[in-house]
Amino acid sequence: MSIRQNKASRVNRGLLLGMMFLAVVVFGSVFALLYLSYQKPEATARETDFYEISLSQAFKGDSLIVSVNDSILFSGTMPTSVEADMVFHAEGSKEELSMMSIADLSAGKTLNENLPEEPSKIFIEKTDGISIKTEKKL
């Protein structure tokens, strides 16, 4: 009997060819998914300096939490040695609503406000509570 006519060797050869085909399919799909995941979409480009947030000196010594879209920009006590307003930069994107939340833990007050859709300068001040003023960025 030759090897070609042996029934067990034909079954083994079929299984080996089937597993090789499956391995090629698996590797091909893995490389295709990796290629697709590393493509950079141009339509969802974000600006890194979308909002410029200025925190007034009037908050000296107060415990604050400042966040934009659930990203905390500042958390802690405002230093008393600050000579000028503290400035933070937050991300945003056009045609999306953003929300700012400011919590003054020492006074027990919280302010939530929607932010404009265009790049803006935001001023946070302390006059009889917390107030927010927005101005378009040029």
Residue, then its C-alpha position, 0 to 999 in steps of 0.5 A: m500500500s502506498i501512502r497516497q491510498n491510505k485512508a488515514s493519510r487522506v483525512n490528515r491531509g484534508l485536516l491540515l489543508g483546512m487548518m491552513f486555510l483557517a489560519v490564513v483567514v484569521f491572520g487576514s482578518v486580524f491585519a484588516l482590523l488593525y489597518l482599519s483601527y489605525q486610520k485617522p478620521e478627518a471628519t472628527a478632528r478636535e481642537t485642543d485649545f477650544y475653551e480658555i477658562s480664566l479663574s478669578q483671584a477672588f477664589k483665593g483659599d477656597s476649595l474648588i472643582v472645575s470640570v468641562n464635560d466630566s473632565i476635571l480641570f482643577s480640583g483643590t484649594m486655590p493658592t493664596s499666593v496667586e497674583a493673577d487669574m489662573v488660566f486653563h485650556a479645555e478641549g471641545s468640538k464644533e457642533e457639540l454641546s459642552m457643559m461646565s460644572i464649578a463646585d465651591l466646596s468651602a461655600g457649598k455652592t455649585l454652578n452648571e452651565n452650557l458652554p457655547e459651540e464656538p471657541s470662547k474665553i470663559f471668565i469665572e468670577k465670585t460676586d455674591g456666588i459664582s458667575i460665568k461670563t463668556e466671550k468669543k475667541l478671535 
